[in-house]
Amino acid sequence: MMRFWLVLVGSLGLAACSGLPWNAVAPKVSVADVGIKSLGLLEQQLDVGLRISNPNDFALTIEALEIELEVNQQPFARGVSHQATRVAAVASTVLRVDTFMQSKDLIRQFKLLSQGGLKTGVPYRLKGRFKTDKSSRWQSFDRSGVYGDDGPSAEGKSI
């Protein structure tokens, strides 16, 4: 009987440590659009729209999110959001994130793009983490794609 209770308590402990409920699939995060909010001498502020897709049969609320956006395998922008965003079951929504980039990163991108980078599309990588109302732990994600390419859609994984 004691063995039964140890197994039960151990199983519940492991379930409590997981990032989402046992039957959940992590939401997919991808870049929907990028806009300029302000331009400065040393830093630029961008408005990044992230498409959050929830494949689960229950709603999720994204409580916090941190992102790093790379373009052409170089740092581009970083940002955080603490705006609670509800994503309905088997649906998607766009979450707006204020991001910042340094002028040196913008200049580097102009140099790379002037060498013909726009002809084949612009490769990007979006990585970061988010916290939902279903868990006290952060969930990581890492997604890559090519903007402006008519080929396959972006690939990625949640970790």
BELPE-V276585 format. One line per field, one symbol per residue. phi: phi as a letter, one per 40 degrees, with the letter a starting at -180 (. if undefined). psi: psi as a letter, one per 20 degrees, with the letter a starting at -180 (. if undefined). Layout:
phi = ???
psi = ???
This chain:
phi = .ccdcccccccccccccccbddccbcccbaccabbccabbcbabbbbbcbcbbbcccacbbccaabbbbbbfgbdbababbbccbcbccfaaabbcbcbbbcdccccccccccccgcccbgbcbbbbiaabbccacccbcaabbabcgcccdccbaabb
psi = ghgghgggggghgghhirhrqhjqppqpprpgrpqpgqprghqqpqopppoopoirkqqqpohqqpqppqpkkqpgqqrqpjoppporplrrrppppprqqqhhhggghhgghikjhihjroprppqbqrpriiqiqqpqqopqaopjpjbqrqqrqp.
